[in-house]
Amino acid sequence: EFGSHLTLNRSAGTARRYGRVLKTFGLFIEQFCSDVELLRDLKPSHLEVYKQRRIAGEIREVENEEDARREQQLREELANQPISGSPQANAKYGWLGRKRLHERVTEQTINYEIDVVHSLFQFAIKRNLCFANPVAATERFRIPKGSLPKFLSREELTKFFGVFRSRPISASAYSVSICRRPTPLSSGSLAFFALKLWDA
């Protein structure tokens, strides 16, 4: 039912990503939570264990016999006959390149997976399948913000624009205004002004 909800209300790419996350979470329940049979059995402590197991790479995808037989059959077909020029005939071989579970993931990925499980419980609450969302009390990993760009000093700017002194520049106001700027200039802004000066 949640899959139908995703198909209707989310893009195809988002629905696929949610499906992979929920499959991973289902593997976790099967492998490490024998006491969980219904959604309402999940507790915040289970989510904390999920985070620990996931970051340690301990949640592994188990290949079932049906998938193993299908893969062997397709590989034998590929070995015995060349690939057809028809995309329709070759479509079945695309299954061999299916996405598998990444055992090692980043903390940011785990935060996303926790958010997906949170959405599942919110959906279940609206359908009266459970009455509390255990994910609400689950802390996310703290992700450090990106570092600030490196700014150039007044001396570095003066040295840089000294290269253009040997060439007449009609838009010399650019160099004057930049060198006298009270605020620092990032390397990205410097590249922009350099192009302006060179084209002047």
C-alpha positions in Angstrom: 0.0 0.0 0.0 2.8 2.4 0.8 4.4 1.5 -2.6 1.2 2.6 -4.4 1.2 5.8 -2.4 4.8 6.5 -3.5 4.0 5.8 -7.1 1.1 8.2 -7.0 2.6 11.0 -5.0 6.4 10.8 -5.7 8.5 10.9 -8.8 9.6 7.5 -10.3 13.2 8.1 -9.1 12.1 8.9 -5.6 9.8 5.9 -5.4 12.7 3.6 -6.5 15.1 5.1 -3.9 12.4 4.7 -1.1 11.9 1.1 -2.2 15.6 0.3 -1.9 15.8 1.9 1.5 12.8 0.0 2.8 14.2 -3.2 1.4 17.4 -2.5 3.3 15.4 -1.8 6.5 13.5 -5.0 6.0 16.8 -7.0 5.8 17.8 -5.3 9.1 14.6 -6.5 10.7 15.0 -10.0 9.5 18.6 -10.3 10.5 18.7 -8.4 13.9 15.2 -7.9 15.2 13.6 -11.3 15.8 11.2 -9.6 18.3 9.6 -7.4 15.7 6.6 -8.8 13.9 4.5 -5.6 13.4 5.2 -2.0 12.8 4.0 -1.2 16.3 6.7 -3.5 17.7 9.5 -1.1 16.5 11.0 1.1 19.2 13.5 3.9 19.1 16.1 1.5 20.4 15.7 -0.5 17.2 16.5 2.5 15.1 19.6 3.2 17.1 20.8 -0.3 16.4 20.0 0.1 12.8 22.2 3.2 12.6 25.1 1.3 14.3 24.8 -1.8 12.2 24.4 0.2 9.0 27.5 2.4 9.6 29.5 -0.7 10.5 28.5 -2.4 7.2 26.9 -5.3 9.0 23.6 -5.3 7.1 24.1 -7.5 4.0 21.9 -8.5 1.1 21.2 -12.2 1.0 20.8 -13.6 -2.5 17.8 -15.9 -2.7 17.7 -19.0 -4.9 15.3 -17.6 -7.4 17.6 -14.6 -8.2 20.6 -16.9 -8.3 18.9 -19.2 -10.9 17.8 -16.2 -13.0 21.2 -14.7 -13.0 22.8 -18.0 -14.0 20.3 -18.4 -16.8 20.9 -15.0 -18.3 24.6 -15.3 -18.2 24.4 -18.7 -20.0 22.3 -17.1 -22.7 24.8 -14.3 -23.1 27.6 -16.7 -23.4 25.9 -18.9 -26.0 24.5 -16.2 -28.2 25.5 -12.6 -29.2 23.5 -9.6 -28.0 20.8 -8.7 -30.5 20.6 -5.3 -32.1 17.0 -4.9 -30.8 16.7 -2.9 -27.5 13.6 -4.9 -26.7 15.4 -8.2 -27.0 18.3 -7.0 -24.8 16.1 -5.4 -22.1 16.1 -8.6 -20.0 19.8 -8.5 -19.6 19.6 -5.2 -17.9 18.6 -7.1 -14.8 22.2 -8.3 -14.4 23.3 -4.7 -13.7 20.7 -4.2 -11.0 21.6 -2.1 -8.0 22.8 -4.1 -5.0 22.9 -3.1 -1.4 25.9 -1.0 -0.5 27.2 -2.3 2.8 29.4 0.7 3.5 27.6 4.0 3.3 28.1 7.6 4.7 26.3 9.1 7.7 24.4 11.4 5.3 23.0 8.4 3.5 21.9 6.9 6.8 20.2 10.1 7.8 18.3 9.9 4.5 17.3 6.3 5.2 16.0 7.3 8.6 13.9 10.0 7.0 12.4 7.4 4.6 11.5 5.1 7.5 10.0 8.2 9.2 7.7 8.7 6.2 6.6 5.1 6.3 5.5 5.4 9.9 3.7 8.7 9.2 1.8 6.9 6.4 1.0 4.0 8.8 -0.3 6.4 11.4 -2.7 8.0 8.9 -4.0 4.5 8.1 -4.4 3.6 11.8 -1.8 0.8 11.5 0.1 2.2 14.4 -0.3 5.2 16.8 3.3 6.5 17.4 6.3 7.1 15.2 9.4 5.7 16.9 11.6 7.5 14.3 10.6 10.8 15.7 12.9 10.3 18.7 15.8 9.0 16.7 18.7 11.4 16.4 20.3 12.0 13.0 24.1 12.0 12.6 25.6 15.5 12.7 27.0 16.4 9.3 29.6 19.1 9.4 28.9 22.0 7.1 31.1 22.6 4.1 34.2 24.8 4.7 34.1 28.4 3.7 35.9 29.3 0.5 39.4 30.6 0.8 39.6 34.3 0.4 42.4 36.3 -1.1 44.2 39.1 0.8 44.7 42.6 -0.5 48.3 41.8 -1.3 47.4 38.7 -3.3 44.8 40.6 -5.3 47.3 43.4 -6.1 49.8 40.9 -7.3 47.2 39.1 -9.4 46.0 42.3 -11.1 49.6 43.4 -11.7 49.6 40.8 -14.5 47.2 43.0 -16.5 49.3 46.2 -16.2 51.2 45.4 -19.3 48.0 45.3 -21.3 45.7 48.4 -21.8 42.4 47.8 -20.1 39.4 50.0 -20.9 37.4 48.7 -17.9 40.1 49.6 -15.4 37.4 50.5 -12.9 37.0 46.8 -12.3 40.6 46.5 -10.9 40.3 49.7 -8.9 37.0 48.8 -7.3 38.1 45.3 -6.5 41.5 46.2 -4.9 39.7 48.7 -2.7 36.9 46.4 -1.6 36.5 46.3 2.2 35.2 42.8 2.0 37.2 39.7 1.0 37.0 38.2 -2.4 36.7 34.5 -3.1 38.5 32.6 -5.8 35.3 32.1 -7.7 34.6 35.8 -7.8 38.2 36.4 -8.8 37.8 34.2 -11.8 34.7 36.1 -12.9 36.5 39.5 -12.7 39.5 38.1 -14.4 37.4 37.1 -17.4 35.9 40.6 -17.4 39.3 42.2 -17.4 40.7 40.0 -20.1 37.7 40.7 -22.4 37.9 44.4 -21.8 
